[in-house]
Amino acid sequence: MSPHRLRDAFAVHAMKMDDSGDGLRLLQEHLGHASFNTTAKYRKVSGVEHRDWYDKLWKAEDNGNGSQAR
């Protein structure tokens, strides 16, 4: 575990708690980034969250609530 990995883990956690524009700006200031784009890279999605999102898309389609793109 390095200081950089701890900083990265903190930033990812902060984005999971508040990924609004205000949350990103506050994190940018806290981390001391000059560029907003540098901070925006921390808007990562965990594998579980991505899988849940993907499953919801297919369930909606199976229930007739989604559009079929075929």
Backbone as XML, in Angstrom:
<?xml version="1.0"?>
<chain id="A" units="angstrom">
  <residue number="1" name="MET">
    <atom name="N" x="0.856" y="-1.166" z="0.000"/>
    <atom name="CA" x="0.000" y="0.000" z="0.000"/>
    <atom name="C" x="0.905" y="1.232" z="0.000"/>
  </residue>
  <residue number="2" name="SER">
    <atom name="N" x="0.659" y="2.098" z="-0.938"/>
    <atom name="CA" x="1.449" y="3.324" z="-1.053"/>
    <atom name="C" x="0.552" y="4.531" z="-0.770"/>
  </residue>
  <residue number="3" name="PRO">
    <atom name="N" x="1.166" y="5.675" z="-0.483"/>
    <atom name="CA" x="0.365" y="6.890" z="-0.274"/>
    <atom name="C" x="-0.510" y="7.223" z="-1.488"/>
  </residue>
  <residue number="4" name="HIS">
    <atom name="N" x="0.003" y="6.978" z="-2.682"/>
    <atom name="CA" x="-0.775" y="7.268" z="-3.889"/>
    <atom name="C" x="-2.024" y="6.389" z="-3.956"/>
  </residue>
  <residue number="5" name="ARG">
    <atom name="N" x="-1.895" y="5.113" z="-3.610"/>
    <atom name="CA" x="-3.055" y="4.203" z="-3.645"/>
    <atom name="C" x="-4.086" y="4.584" z="-2.588"/>
  </residue>
  <residue number="6" name="LEU">
    <atom name="N" x="-3.631" y="5.040" z="-1.441"/>
    <atom name="CA" x="-4.561" y="5.514" z="-0.410"/>
    <atom name="C" x="-5.315" y="6.755" z="-0.891"/>
  </residue>
  <residue number="7" name="ARG">
    <atom name="N" x="-4.593" y="7.651" z="-1.526"/>
    <atom name="CA" x="-5.195" y="8.871" z="-2.066"/>
    <atom name="C" x="-6.219" y="8.519" z="-3.144"/>
  </residue>
  <residue number="8" name="ASP">
    <atom name="N" x="-5.863" y="7.563" z="-4.002"/>
    <atom name="CA" x="-6.753" y="7.109" z="-5.060"/>
    <atom name="C" x="-8.009" y="6.475" z="-4.459"/>
  </residue>
  <residue number="9" name="ALA">
    <atom name="N" x="-7.840" y="5.621" z="-3.461"/>
    <atom name="CA" x="-8.982" y="4.965" z="-2.813"/>
    <atom name="C" x="-9.901" y="6.002" z="-2.156"/>
  </residue>
  <residue number="10" name="PHE">
    <atom name="N" x="-9.312" y="7.016" z="-1.525"/>
    <atom name="CA" x="-10.108" y="8.079" z="-0.919"/>
    <atom name="C" x="-10.930" y="8.802" z="-1.986"/>
  </residue>
  <residue number="11" name="ALA">
    <atom name="N" x="-10.298" y="9.132" z="-3.098"/>
    <atom name="CA" x="-10.980" y="9.878" z="-4.151"/>
    <atom name="C" x="-12.114" y="9.056" z="-4.763"/>
  </residue>
  <residue number="12" name="VAL">
    <atom name="N" x="-11.886" y="7.783" z="-5.001"/>
    <atom name="CA" x="-12.933" y="6.921" z="-5.553"/>
    <atom name="C" x="-14.091" y="6.815" z="-4.560"/>
  </residue>
  <residue number="13" name="HIS">
    <atom name="N" x="-13.783" y="6.642" z="-3.290"/>
    <atom name="CA" x="-14.828" y="6.577" z="-2.256"/>
    <atom name="C" x="-15.614" y="7.886" z="-2.201"/>
  </residue>
  <residue number="14" name="ALA">
    <atom name="N" x="-14.930" y="8.996" z="-2.263"/>
    <atom name="CA" x="-15.594" y="10.296" z="-2.227"/>
    <atom name="C" x="-16.552" y="10.441" z="-3.404"/>
  </residue>
  <residue number="15" name="MET">
    <atom name="N" x="-16.172" y="9.958" z="-4.568"/>
    <atom name="CA" x="-17.034" y="10.037" z="-5.749"/>
    <atom name="C" x="-18.243" y="9.116" z="-5.619"/>
  </residue>
  <residue number="16" name="LYS">
    <atom name="N" x="-18.066" y="7.969" z="-4.963"/>
    <atom name="CA" x="-19.207" y="7.080" z="-4.754"/>
    <atom name="C" x="-20.213" y="7.703" z="-3.801"/>
  </residue>
  <residue number="17" name="MET">
    <atom name="N" x="-19.730" y="8.511" z="-2.881"/>
    <atom name="CA" x="-20.612" y="9.159" z="-1.907"/>
    <atom name="C" x="-21.310" y="10.378" z="-2.512"/>
  </residue>
  <residue number="18" name="ASP">
    <atom name="N" x="-20.626" y="11.121" z="-3.381"/>
    <atom name="CA" x="-21.200" y="12.323" z="-3.980"/>
    <atom name="C" x="-20.505" y="12.604" z="-5.307"/>
  </residue>
  <residue number="19" name="ASP">
    <atom name="N" x="-21.125" y="12.156" z="-6.404"/>
    <atom name="CA" x="-20.502" y="12.386" z="-7.710"/>
    <atom name="C" x="-21.167" y="13.538" z="-8.459"/>
  </residue>
  <residue number="20" name="SER">
    <atom name="N" x="-21.801" y="14.428" z="-7.700"/>
    <atom name="CA" x="-22.400" y="15.613" z="-8.309"/>
    <atom name="C" x="-21.299" y="16.591" z="-8.725"/>
  </residue>
  <residue number="21" name="GLY">
    <atom name="N" x="-21.691" y="17.612" z="-9.431"/>
    <atom name="CA" x="-20.739" y="18.644" z="-9.832"/>
    <atom name="C" x="-20.069" y="19.300" z="-8.638"/>
  </residue>
  <residue number="22" name="ASP">
    <atom name="N" x="-20.863" y="19.541" z="-7.591"/>
    <atom name="CA" x="-20.301" y="20.137" z="-6.381"/>
    <atom name="C" x="-19.299" y="19.192" z="-5.725"/>
  </residue>
  <residue number="23" name="GLY">
    <atom name="N" x="-19.641" y="17.900" z="-5.684"/>
    <atom name="CA" x="-18.738" y="16.912" z="-5.106"/>
    <atom name="C" x="-17.418" y="16.843" z="-5.851"/>
  </residue>
  <residue number="24" name="LEU">
    <atom name="N" x="-17.498" y="16.892" z="-7.187"/>
    <atom name="CA" x="-16.271" y="16.868" z="-7.990"/>
    <atom name="C" x="-15.421" y="18.109" z="-7.739"/>
  </residue>
  <residue number="25" name="ARG">
    <atom name="N" x="-16.065" y="19.265" z="-7.673"/>
    <atom name="CA" x="-15.316" y="20.511" z="-7.437"/>
    <atom name="C" x="-14.654" y="20.519" z="-6.056"/>
  </residue>
  <residue number="26" name="LEU">
    <atom name="N" x="-15.379" y="20.025" z="-5.051"/>
    <atom name="CA" x="-14.795" y="19.974" z="-3.708"/>
    <atom name="C" x="-13.619" y="19.000" z="-3.666"/>
  </residue>
  <residue number="27" name="LEU">
    <atom name="N" x="-13.767" y="17.849" z="-4.329"/>
    <atom name="CA" x="-12.673" y="16.886" z="-4.374"/>
    <atom name="C" x="-11.476" y="17.468" z="-5.120"/>
  </residue>
  <residue number="28" name="GLN">
    <atom name="N" x="-11.739" y="18.182" z="-6.207"/>
    <atom name="CA" x="-10.666" y="18.835" z="-6.958"/>
    <atom name="C" x="-9.870" y="19.762" z="-6.055"/>
  </residue>
  <residue number="29" name="GLU">
    <atom name="N" x="-10.583" y="20.560" z="-5.280"/>
    <atom name="CA" x="-9.913" y="21.490" z="-4.366"/>
    <atom name="C" x="-9.153" y="20.726" z="-3.286"/>
  </residue>
  <residue number="30" name="HIS">
    <atom name="N" x="-9.760" y="19.693" z="-2.724"/>
    <atom name="CA" x="-9.133" y="18.907" z="-1.661"/>
    <atom name="C" x="-7.846" y="18.234" z="-2.147"/>
  </residue>
  <residue number="31" name="LEU">
    <atom name="N" x="-7.877" y="17.700" z="-3.382"/>
    <atom name="CA" x="-6.700" y="17.013" z="-3.919"/>
    <atom name="C" x="-5.667" y="17.971" z="-4.507"/>
  </residue>
  <residue number="32" name="GLY">
    <atom name="N" x="-6.058" y="19.223" z="-4.713"/>
    <atom name="CA" x="-5.127" y="20.210" z="-5.247"/>
    <atom name="C" x="-4.902" y="20.096" z="-6.744"/>
  </residue>
  <residue number="33" name="HIS">
    <atom name="N" x="-5.887" y="19.570" z="-7.467"/>
    <atom name="CA" x="-5.758" y="19.452" z="-8.918"/>
    <atom name="C" x="-6.042" y="20.789" z="-9.585"/>
  </residue>
  <residue number="34" name="ALA">
    <atom name="N" x="-5.204" y="21.168" z="-10.520"/>
    <atom name="CA" x="-5.439" y="22.385" z="-11.285"/>
    <atom name="C" x="-6.510" y="22.148" z="-12.348"/>
  </residue>
  <residue number="35" name="SER">
    <atom name="N" x="-6.554" y="20.925" z="-12.885"/>
    <atom name="CA" x="-7.479" y="20.599" z="-13.958"/>
    <atom name="C" x="-8.664" y="19.788" z="-13.436"/>
  </residue>
  <residue number="36" name="PHE">
    <atom name="N" x="-9.865" y="20.199" z="-13.820"/>
    <atom name="CA" x="-11.068" y="19.460" z="-13.471"/>
    <atom name="C" x="-11.030" y="18.068" z="-14.090"/>
  </residue>
  <residue number="37" name="ASN">
    <atom name="N" x="-10.460" y="17.943" z="-15.281"/>
    <atom name="CA" x="-10.387" y="16.644" z="-15.968"/>
    <atom name="C" x="-9.575" y="15.623" z="-15.181"/>
  </residue>
  <residue number="38" name="THR">
    <atom name="N" x="-8.563" y="16.073" z="-14.477"/>
    <atom name="CA" x="-7.762" y="15.163" z="-13.653"/>
    <atom name="C" x="-8.628" y="14.578" z="-12.550"/>
  </residue>
  <residue number="39" name="THR">
    <atom name="N" x="-9.434" y="15.398" z="-11.921"/>
    <atom name="CA" x="-10.304" y="14.938" z="-10.841"/>
    <atom name="C" x="-11.424" y="14.055" z="-11.384"/>
  </residue>
  <residue number="40" name="ALA">
    <atom name="N" x="-11.940" y="14.383" z="-12.549"/>
    <atom name="CA" x="-13.050" y="13.625" z="-13.126"/>
    <atom name="C" x="-12.673" y="12.170" z="-13.397"/>
  </residue>
  <residue number="41" name="LYS">
    <atom name="N" x="-11.402" y="11.863" z="-13.509"/>
    <atom name="CA" x="-10.966" y="10.486" z="-13.739"/>
    <atom name="C" x="-11.310" y="9.583" z="-12.556"/>
  </residue>
  <residue number="42" name="TYR">
    <atom name="N" x="-11.565" y="10.171" z="-11.399"/>
    <atom name="CA" x="-11.898" y="9.384" z="-10.218"/>
    <atom name="C" x="-13.351" y="8.939" z="-10.195"/>
  </residue>
  <residue number="43" name="ARG">
    <atom name="N" x="-14.107" y="9.293" z="-11.192"/>
    <atom name="CA" x="-15.516" y="8.881" z="-11.286"/>
    <atom name="C" x="-15.590" y="7.457" z="-11.816"/>
  </residue>
  <residue number="44" name="LYS">
    <atom name="N" x="-14.965" y="6.556" z="-11.122"/>
    <atom name="CA" x="-14.912" y="5.158" z="-11.537"/>
    <atom name="C" x="-16.174" y="4.444" z="-11.053"/>
  </residue>
  <residue number="45" name="VAL">
    <atom name="N" x="-16.532" y="3.401" z="-11.771"/>
    <atom name="CA" x="-17.675" y="2.586" z="-11.387"/>
    <atom name="C" x="-17.162" y="1.204" z="-11.029"/>
  </residue>
  <residue number="46" name="SER">
    <atom name="N" x="-17.582" y="0.715" z="-9.880"/>
    <atom name="CA" x="-17.128" y="-0.606" z="-9.465"/>
    <atom name="C" x="-17.763" y="-1.671" z="-10.335"/>
  </residue>
  <residue number="47" name="GLY">
    <atom name="N" x="-17.152" y="-2.824" z="-10.374"/>
    <atom name="CA" x="-17.668" y="-3.933" z="-11.164"/>
    <atom name="C" x="-19.075" y="-4.323" z="-10.765"/>
  </residue>
  <residue number="48" name="VAL">
    <atom name="N" x="-19.357" y="-4.325" z="-9.466"/>
    <atom name="CA" x="-20.684" y="-4.694" z="-8.987"/>
    <atom name="C" x="-21.719" y="-3.668" z="-9.449"/>
  </residue>
  <residue number="49" name="GLU">
    <atom name="N" x="-21.404" y="-2.387" z="-9.325"/>
    <atom name="CA" x="-22.342" y="-1.357" z="-9.758"/>
    <atom name="C" x="-22.608" y="-1.453" z="-11.250"/>
  </residue>
  <residue number="50" name="HIS">
    <atom name="N" x="-21.566" y="-1.697" z="-12.027"/>
    <atom name="CA" x="-21.725" y="-1.823" z="-13.474"/>
    <atom name="C" x="-22.588" y="-3.037" z="-13.823"/>
  </residue>
  <residue number="51" name="ARG">
    <atom name="N" x="-22.353" y="-4.159" z="-13.171"/>
    <atom name="CA" x="-23.124" y="-5.372" z="-13.427"/>
    <atom name="C" x="-24.595" y="-5.155" z="-13.053"/>
  </residue>
  <residue number="52" name="ASP">
    <atom name="N" x="-24.864" y="-4.503" z="-11.922"/>
    <atom name="CA" x="-26.242" y="-4.223" z="-11.515"/>
    <atom name="C" x="-26.948" y="-3.342" z="-12.541"/>
  </residue>
  <residue number="53" name="TRP">
    <atom name="N" x="-26.260" y="-2.333" z="-13.023"/>
    <atom name="CA" x="-26.818" y="-1.437" z="-14.042"/>
    <atom name="C" x="-27.144" y="-2.221" z="-15.309"/>
  </residue>
  <residue number="54" name="TYR">
    <atom name="N" x="-26.235" y="-3.065" z="-15.724"/>
    <atom name="CA" x="-26.419" y="-3.854" z="-16.941"/>
    <atom name="C" x="-27.593" y="-4.826" z="-16.774"/>
  </residue>
  <residue number="55" name="ASP">
    <atom name="N" x="-27.676" y="-5.475" z="-15.616"/>
    <atom name="CA" x="-28.778" y="-6.397" z="-15.348"/>
    <atom name="C" x="-30.123" y="-5.680" z="-15.375"/>
  </residue>
  <residue number="56" name="LYS">
    <atom name="N" x="-30.181" y="-4.463" z="-14.848"/>
    <atom name="CA" x="-31.421" y="-3.686" z="-14.874"/>
    <atom name="C" x="-31.864" y="-3.401" z="-16.304"/>
  </residue>
  <residue number="57" name="LEU">
    <atom name="N" x="-30.913" y="-3.129" z="-17.178"/>
    <atom name="CA" x="-31.255" y="-2.870" z="-18.577"/>
    <atom name="C" x="-31.934" y="-4.081" z="-19.200"/>
  </residue>
  <residue number="58" name="TRP">
    <atom name="N" x="-31.400" y="-5.257" z="-18.950"/>
    <atom name="CA" x="-31.963" y="-6.468" z="-19.539"/>
    <atom name="C" x="-33.288" y="-6.829" z="-18.894"/>
  </residue>
  <residue number="59" name="LYS">
    <atom name="N" x="-33.445" y="-6.628" z="-17.594"/>
    <atom name="CA" x="-34.715" y="-6.930" z="-16.930"/>
    <atom name="C" x="-35.821" y="-6.024" z="-17.467"/>
  </residue>
  <residue number="60" name="ALA">
    <atom name="N" x="-35.487" y="-4.758" z="-17.692"/>
    <atom name="CA" x="-36.477" y="-3.821" z="-18.223"/>
    <atom name="C" x="-36.930" y="-4.272" z="-19.605"/>
  </residue>
  <residue number="61" name="GLU">
    <atom name="N" x="-36.005" y="-4.759" z="-20.414"/>
    <atom name="CA" x="-36.343" y="-5.223" z="-21.753"/>
    <atom name="C" x="-37.193" y="-6.490" z="-21.676"/>
  </residue>
  <residue number="62" name="ASP">
    <atom name="N" x="-36.848" y="-7.409" z="-20.774"/>
    <atom name="CA" x="-37.593" y="-8.655" z="-20.623"/>
    <atom name="C" x="-39.019" y="-8.409" z="-20.152"/>
  </residue>
  <residue number="63" name="ASN">
    <atom name="N" x="-39.224" y="-7.358" z="-19.373"/>
    <atom name="CA" x="-40.552" y="-7.035" z="-18.855"/>
    <atom name="C" x="-41.362" y="-6.189" z="-19.826"/>
  </residue>
  <residue number="64" name="GLY">
    <atom name="N" x="-40.789" y="-5.875" z="-20.956"/>
    <atom name="CA" x="-41.490" y="-5.058" z="-21.930"/>
    <atom name="C" x="-41.409" y="-3.577" z="-21.657"/>
  </residue>
  <residue number="65" name="ASN">
    <atom name="N" x="-40.565" y="-3.173" z="-20.701"/>
    <atom name="CA" x="-40.445" y="-1.763" z="-20.350"/>
    <atom name="C" x="-39.357" y="-1.047" z="-21.144"/>
  </residue>
  <residue number="66" name="GLY">
    <atom name="N" x="-38.507" y="-1.796" z="-21.800"/>
    <atom name="CA" x="-37.394" y="-1.191" z="-22.534"/>
    <atom name="C" x="-37.608" y="-1.347" z="-24.018"/>
  </residue>
  <residue number="67" name="SER">
    <atom name="N" x="-36.857" y="-0.592" z="-24.772"/>
    <atom name="CA" x="-36.956" y="-0.721" z="-26.218"/>
    <atom name="C" x="-35.955" y="-1.757" z="-26.694"/>
  </residue>
  <residue number="68" name="GLN">
    <atom name="N" x="-36.352" y="-2.476" z="-27.705"/>
    <atom name="CA" x="-35.459" y="-3.489" z="-28.258"/>
    <atom name="C" x="-34.741" y="-2.899" z="-29.451"/>
  </residue>
  <residue number="69" name="ALA">
    <atom name="N" x="-33.423" y="-3.028" z="-29.453"/>
    <atom name="CA" x="-32.589" y="-2.435" z="-30.505"/>
    <atom name="C" x="-32.139" y="-3.528" z="-31.463"/>
  </residue>
  <residue number="70" name="ARG">
    <atom name="N" x="-33.084" y="-4.217" z="-32.070"/>
    <atom name="CA" x="-32.705" y="-5.299" z="-32.993"/>
    <atom name="C" x="-33.120" y="-4.994" z="-34.385"/>
  </residue>
</chain>
